[in-house]
Amino acid sequence: MTTIKDQLLLRLLERESEMLEFLRRLLQVPTPNPPGDTTAAMVLVSQFLSQRGIPHEIVEPNQGMPNLIAEFSCGRDGPRLILNGHLDVFPAGDLDKWSHDPWAAVQVGDCIYGRGACDMKSGTTALLFAFAELHAIRKHLRGSLVLTVVSDEETFGPWGARYLVEHRKEVLGDCLLSGEPTSPYALRFGEKGRLWVRIRVLTPGAHGAYVHLSRNPIALAADLIARLRSLEEIRSPVNTPVALALQNNAATIDKAYGHGASDIILSTTLNVGTIKGGVKINMVPTECEFEVDIRTPPGVPHLQVMERLREIVEIFPEAEFEVLHADAASTSPADHPMVRALIQNAKQLSNVKPKPIIALGGCDARLWRYAGIPAFVYGPSPTGMGTADEFVRVDEFLHVAKTQTLAAFDYLSG
Ligand SMILES: [Zn+2]
């Protein structure tokens, strides 16, 4: 006897070519951010839902950056699950570096090329189909399911998920599932924090031969940067559940993010992203300014890092700093039922057992964690993410779509 879940999987198998077709159409609509206009892509999503008779609402606090909310309640009481994907993508960058037009969705063998292929139009497509298929069998489920398809993700903007979380309480719930790229063998239950700082060193300046009249701000900046490296000694507390989970999955972390990632995942890291100063070789400059991208691991509050940063900057009376952005690290329980559901279904479908890890970078899922809602990410590999020749493997895309749908089914079946 076939179960409802068996029938759901069968329907997903029947829909594979439809999913691929929708993904390719979505990739053919350019949505680079900046400027982040997703209007035409949102029309495709809206039409998809309308054709299936699924009500939805467009929320557009900033013209050209629409967000979509759809939801349905099942017959019985139960948890509220949110599926979230974004439509904006990185800019294509230097077109000469691409082997294929980034907006053509060219398929070569098992790979579909295009900006947004892995980040995250494939994940968004997968969640859209998951939502529609679960809507069709909603009388067999319990609780409720919400779909949010958003704009303004790639630049951490205020008009997408952040707007919805702050203004539309129906997008909150008991658990969030995102399809941002992870790779089939990894799922994410958290991410590191981000602290962006600008530091300016100001001196009187002088003629280049009169160095006795002014300290050199570039030399001071170099000294300051060297001292800032001590921030990297601030690490996550040991023996917490998060630290232990990550230590056990070091090999997966290196596989997902490159060799060495497992060494820094529990450390504060520092990247001086820009520096400018000086006008002419024979002048002592009056100013040097640089920007630092600090990433903080779970369990390290920004206050702790800021305190150390302030102590270092105060060594230099000519220096001042300002915080440009601050997003705390966020984690959800690594043994949550959604984690178990993703692992079990991935294993059954493709014989891969995803390991729970956290992200080095950030995505919208953090916004739900900040609101106290456990949030998890499972998507295809980040192949070419943010660079030329971004692509998604067809088998990974279909695997993710099925895994997400079946995991959401399990979650809503209790
Ligand atoms: Zn993304």
Residues whose N, C-alpha, C, O or C-beta is under 5 A from the ligand:
A	BS01	ZN	D119 M120 E180
